């Protein structure tokens, strides 16, 4: 809870962080490099669309 003014603001941050982390979290040790690069490019495109819409 450090630096959060209330438990509610901490929870809102953690919910948003979990959503964003799930977008970018790829199991690198299980994924070939070329596939990883493709996933990362697709994820960045999605992220840019989300940021532009917000």
Backbone as JSON Lines, residues from 0, in Angstrom:
{"i":0,"aa":"X","n":[0.82,-1.19,0.0],"ca":[0.0,0.0,0.0],"c":[0.86,1.25,0.0]}
{"i":1,"aa":"X","n":[2.14,1.12,-0.03],"ca":[2.98,2.3,-0.01],"c":[2.61,3.24,-1.16]}
{"i":2,"aa":"X","n":[2.55,4.51,-0.84],"ca":[2.31,5.6,-1.78],"c":[0.9,5.63,-2.37]}
{"i":3,"aa":"X","n":[0.0,4.79,-1.92],"ca":[-1.38,4.86,-2.35],"c":[-2.18,5.53,-1.25]}
{"i":4,"aa":"X","n":[-3.11,6.39,-1.65],"ca":[-3.88,7.14,-0.66],"c":[-4.97,6.3,-0.01]}
{"i":5,"aa":"X","n":[-5.42,5.28,-0.7],"ca":[-6.47,4.44,-0.14],"c":[-6.37,3.03,-0.71]}
{"i":6,"aa":"X","n":[-6.99,2.07,-0.05],"ca":[-7.0,0.71,-0.6],"c":[-7.69,0.65,-1.97]}
{"i":7,"aa":"X","n":[-8.67,1.51,-2.18],"ca":[-9.38,1.54,-3.47],"c":[-8.47,1.95,-4.61]}
{"i":8,"aa":"X","n":[-7.63,2.97,-4.38],"ca":[-6.73,3.4,-5.45],"c":[-5.66,2.35,-5.71]}
{"i":9,"aa":"X","n":[-5.22,1.66,-4.67],"ca":[-4.26,0.56,-4.86],"c":[-4.9,-0.55,-5.68]}
{"i":10,"aa":"X","n":[-6.15,-0.88,-5.39],"ca":[-6.84,-1.95,-6.12],"c":[-7.05,-1.58,-7.58]}
{"i":11,"aa":"X","n":[-7.41,-0.33,-7.86],"ca":[-7.58,0.11,-9.25],"c":[-6.28,-0.02,-10.02]}
{"i":12,"aa":"X","n":[-5.19,0.41,-9.39],"ca":[-3.88,0.3,-10.03],"c":[-3.54,-1.17,-10.3]}
{"i":13,"aa":"X","n":[-3.74,-2.02,-9.31],"ca":[-3.38,-3.44,-9.47],"c":[-4.23,-4.11,-10.54]}
{"i":14,"aa":"X","n":[-5.5,-3.75,-10.65],"ca":[-6.34,-4.31,-11.7],"c":[-5.83,-3.9,-13.08]}
{"i":15,"aa":"X","n":[-5.49,-2.64,-13.24],"ca":[-4.97,-2.16,-14.53],"c":[-3.63,-2.8,-14.83]}
{"i":16,"aa":"X","n":[-2.77,-2.87,-13.82],"ca":[-1.45,-3.47,-14.01],"c":[-1.57,-4.93,-14.44]}
{"i":17,"aa":"X","n":[-2.47,-5.68,-13.84],"ca":[-2.65,-7.08,-14.19],"c":[-3.09,-7.23,-15.65]}
{"i":18,"aa":"X","n":[-3.98,-6.35,-16.11],"ca":[-4.44,-6.41,-17.5],"c":[-3.3,-6.14,-18.47]}
{"i":19,"aa":"X","n":[-2.53,-5.11,-18.19],"ca":[-1.41,-4.76,-19.07],"c":[-0.33,-5.84,-19.01]}
{"i":20,"aa":"X","n":[-0.04,-6.34,-17.82],"ca":[0.98,-7.37,-17.68],"c":[0.61,-8.62,-18.47]}
{"i":21,"aa":"X","n":[-0.66,-8.98,-18.47],"ca":[-1.1,-10.16,-19.22],"c":[-0.9,-9.98,-20.72]}
{"i":22,"aa":"X","n":[-1.0,-8.75,-21.2],"ca":[-0.74,-8.5,-22.63],"c":[0.71,-8.79,-22.99]}
{"i":23,"aa":"X","n":[1.63,-8.36,-22.13],"ca":[3.04,-8.42,-22.46],"c":[3.75,-9.65,-21.91]}
{"i":24,"aa":"X","n":[3.11,-10.42,-21.05],"ca":[3.77,-11.56,-20.44],"c":[3.72,-12.77,-21.37]}
{"i":25,"aa":"X","n":[4.85,-13.11,-21.94],"ca":[4.96,-14.26,-22.84],"c":[6.01,-15.2,-22.25]}
{"i":26,"aa":"X","n":[5.71,-16.47,-22.24],"ca":[6.64,-17.46,-21.69],"c":[7.8,-17.65,-22.66]}
{"i":27,"aa":"X","n":[8.83,-16.85,-22.51],"ca":[9.94,-16.83,-23.45],"c":[10.66,-18.16,-23.56]}
{"i":28,"aa":"X","n":[10.8,-18.87,-22.46],"ca":[11.53,-20.13,-22.51],"c":[10.77,-21.22,-23.26]}
{"i":29,"aa":"X","n":[9.5,-21.01,-23.55],"ca":[8.69,-22.0,-24.27],"c":[8.42,-21.59,-25.71]}
{"i":30,"aa":"X","n":[8.88,-20.42,-26.12],"ca":[8.51,-19.85,-27.41],"c":[9.75,-19.62,-28.29]}
{"i":31,"aa":"X","n":[9.72,-20.08,-29.55],"ca":[10.84,-19.77,-30.45],"c":[10.98,-18.26,-30.66]}
{"i":32,"aa":"X","n":[12.18,-17.82,-30.95],"ca":[12.48,-16.4,-31.08],"c":[11.62,-15.7,-32.13]}
{"i":33,"aa":"X","n":[11.46,-16.3,-33.3],"ca":[10.66,-15.66,-34.36],"c":[9.2,-15.51,-33.94]}
{"i":34,"aa":"X","n":[8.67,-16.51,-33.28],"ca":[7.28,-16.43,-32.78],"c":[7.17,-15.35,-31.72]}
{"i":35,"aa":"X","n":[8.18,-15.29,-30.87],"ca":[8.2,-14.26,-29.82],"c":[8.19,-12.86,-30.42]}
{"i":36,"aa":"X","n":[8.99,-12.65,-31.46],"ca":[9.03,-11.33,-32.11],"c":[7.69,-10.99,-32.74]}
{"i":37,"aa":"X","n":[7.03,-11.98,-33.33],"ca":[5.72,-11.76,-33.92],"c":[4.7,-11.4,-32.84]}
{"i":38,"aa":"X","n":[4.69,-12.15,-31.73],"ca":[3.78,-11.85,-30.63],"c":[4.01,-10.45,-30.08]}
{"i":39,"aa":"X","n":[5.27,-10.08,-29.92],"ca":[5.59,-8.77,-29.36],"c":[5.1,-7.66,-30.3]}
{"i":40,"aa":"X","n":[5.28,-7.83,-31.61],"ca":[4.82,-6.83,-32.58],"c":[3.29,-6.69,-32.53]}
{"i":41,"aa":"X","n":[2.59,-7.82,-32.47],"ca":[1.13,-7.79,-32.4],"c":[0.66,-7.12,-31.11]}
{"i":42,"aa":"X","n":[1.34,-7.42,-30.02],"ca":[0.98,-6.83,-28.73],"c":[1.19,-5.33,-28.75]}
{"i":43,"aa":"X","n":[2.29,-4.88,-29.33],"ca":[2.54,-3.43,-29.4],"c":[1.49,-2.73,-30.26]}
{"i":44,"aa":"X","n":[1.06,-3.37,-31.35],"ca":[-0.01,-2.79,-32.17],"c":[-1.3,-2.65,-31.37]}
{"i":45,"aa":"X","n":[-1.64,-3.7,-30.61],"ca":[-2.84,-3.64,-29.77],"c":[-2.71,-2.54,-28.72]}
{"i":46,"aa":"X","n":[-1.55,-2.45,-28.1],"ca":[-1.32,-1.44,-27.07],"c":[-1.48,-0.03,-27.64]}
{"i":47,"aa":"X","n":[-0.93,0.21,-28.83],"ca":[-1.04,1.53,-29.46],"c":[-2.48,1.87,-29.76]}
{"i":48,"aa":"X","n":[-3.26,0.88,-30.19],"ca":[-4.69,1.12,-30.47],"c":[-5.44,1.46,-29.18]}
{"i":49,"aa":"X","n":[-5.13,0.73,-28.1],"ca":[-5.79,1.0,-26.82],"c":[-5.45,2.38,-26.28]}
{"i":50,"aa":"X","n":[-4.2,2.76,-26.4],"ca":[-3.77,4.07,-25.89],"c":[-4.4,5.19,-26.72]}
{"i":51,"aa":"X","n":[-4.48,5.0,-28.03],"ca":[-5.06,6.02,-28.9],"c":[-6.56,6.17,-28.64]}
{"i":52,"aa":"X","n":[-7.23,5.07,-28.31],"ca":[-8.67,5.1,-28.07],"c":[-9.0,5.75,-26.72]}
{"i":53,"aa":"X","n":[-8.03,5.67,-25.77],"ca":[-8.3,6.17,-24.41],"c":[-8.02,7.58,-24.32]}
